[in-house]
Amino acid sequence: MDSTDRRSKVLIGAVVAAVVVALLAVLLLRGGDDGKATANGPSTTTATPVSVGGDDGLRRDGAAVAGRILAPPEAAPIVASAQGTVQSPDLPHDQPAVAEILGVEAGPSDILLRWRLRTTGASIDLSPLFLRSATEATHSTSGVVLVDPAGHERATPFRFAAPGFDAAGCVCSSAPAQIDQTGQVLTGLYPLFSHPPSTVDVEIPGFPPITGVPVSRR
């Protein structure tokens, strides 16, 4: 299998996984009526999840989220970016990379972050703990934080619990196996803030804060 086929399979697998998890989590936001699955609140200072009315509303919002996740990356302009490092099993472990914000979109019950991670040169393999800050390392984008600079609220992606899972899952992208100059599109689904902000700051482990990112409405 050549590198192009491998990147294609990685991208398809990541997108399918993100859509499945996002839809599952949106439906679980009701709190697991049958007692078999529950949803945990977001890790945030004061923001709490807000669900739209009834199953039909949840399905509509879930479909909108899935549509945005599946949107071709080329259709989304870069609204902000930062240079930082990601973790690789190769030496040196810290490899230069670029994080490009493709959009922060607020819906009736959530905020969807879409961003792209790419290299500054040749393709590199990523370690399982691919995002590392001074205080944490993560195998997914669960450590990516949205900050409301006006209300001073911080939000991390929704987490959910489901039968057969020992730990809560994150409604966010997991580590890609490899990135190159084309980049890998990643997503995260976040709770709403107490007051809708016009801009947010995005904190990605291993990168300087990306400030003043505009928030669009769905």
Backbone hydrogen bonds, N-H to C=O, Kabsch-Sander energy under -0.5 kcal/mol:
donor,donor_aa,acceptor,acceptor_aa,energy
6,R,2,D,-2.1
7,R,3,S,-2.6
8,S,4,T,-2.2
9,K,5,D,-2.5
10,V,6,R,-2.4
11,L,7,R,-2.5
12,I,8,S,-2.6
13,G,9,K,-2.5
14,A,10,V,-2.3
15,V,11,L,-2.4
16,V,12,I,-2.5
17,A,13,G,-2.3
18,A,14,A,-2.3
19,V,15,V,-2.4
20,V,16,V,-2.4
21,V,17,A,-2.4
22,A,18,A,-2.5
23,L,19,V,-2.5
24,L,20,V,-2.2
25,A,21,V,-2.6
26,V,22,A,-2.4
27,L,23,L,-1.9
28,L,24,L,-1.7
29,L,25,A,-0.8
29,L,26,V,-0.8
30,R,27,L,-0.9
31,G,28,L,-2.2
35,G,32,G,-1.7
38,T,161,A,-0.7
40,N,159,R,-0.8
44,T,42,P,-1.3
45,T,154,R,-1.0
50,V,109,S,-0.6
57,G,53,G,-0.9
58,L,54,G,-1.9
59,R,55,D,-2.6
60,R,56,D,-2.4
61,D,57,G,-2.5
62,G,58,L,-2.7
63,A,59,R,-2.5
64,A,60,R,-2.1
65,V,61,D,-2.3
66,A,62,G,-2.6
67,G,63,A,-2.4
68,R,64,A,-1.9
69,I,65,V,-2.3
70,L,66,A,-2.2
71,A,67,G,-0.6
71,A,68,R,-0.6
75,A,72,P,-2.0
76,A,73,P,-1.6
79,V,77,P,-0.5
79,V,101,I,-2.9
80,A,101,I,-0.9
82,A,99,A,-1.9
84,G,97,A,-2.6
85,T,206,G,-1.8
86,V,95,Q,-2.4
87,Q,130,F,-2.3
88,S,93,H,-1.8
95,Q,86,V,-2.8
95,Q,93,H,-0.7
97,A,84,G,-2.3
98,V,118,R,-2.9
99,A,82,A,-2.8
100,E,98,V,-0.5
100,E,116,R,-2.9
101,I,80,A,-2.9
101,I,99,A,-0.5
102,L,100,E,-0.5
102,L,114,R,-2.5
103,G,114,R,-1.4
104,V,214,P,-0.5
105,E,112,L,-2.7
106,A,216,S,-2.9
107,G,110,D,-3.3
111,I,190,Y,-2.5
112,L,105,E,-3.2
113,L,111,I,-0.5
113,L,188,G,-2.7
114,R,103,G,-2.5
115,W,186,L,-2.6
116,R,100,E,-3.0
117,L,184,Q,-2.5
118,R,98,V,-2.2
119,T,180,D,-1.7
120,T,96,P,-0.7
124,I,179,I,-2.3
126,L,177,A,-2.0
127,S,87,Q,-2.1
130,F,128,P,-1.2
130,F,138,T,-0.7
131,L,138,T,-1.6
132,R,130,F,-0.5
133,S,136,E,-3.1
138,T,131,L,-2.1
141,T,173,S,-2.3
143,G,140,S,-0.5
144,V,141,T,-1.7
145,V,143,G,-0.5
145,V,203,E,-2.4
146,L,155,A,-2.7
147,V,201,D,-2.6
148,D,153,E,-2.9
152,H,148,D,-1.8
153,E,148,D,-0.7
155,A,146,L,-2.7
156,T,43,S,-1.0
158,F,189,L,-2.7
159,R,40,N,-0.6
160,F,169,G,-2.0
161,A,38,T,-2.3
165,F,162,A,-1.8
169,G,160,F,-3.1
171,V,158,F,-2.7
172,C,170,C,-2.0
173,S,187,T,-2.3
175,A,139,H,-2.0
179,I,124,I,-2.0
184,Q,117,L,-2.6
186,L,115,W,-3.8
188,G,113,L,-1.6
189,L,171,V,-2.4
190,Y,111,I,-3.2
190,Y,188,G,-0.5
200,V,213,V,-2.3
201,D,147,V,-2.5
202,V,210,I,-2.9
203,E,145,V,-2.8
203,E,201,D,-0.5
204,I,202,V,-0.6
207,F,204,I,-2.3
210,I,202,V,-2.7
211,T,209,P,-0.7
213,V,200,V,-2.7
215,V,198,S,-2.4
216,S,104,V,-2.7
216,S,214,P,-0.5
218,R,106,A,-3.2
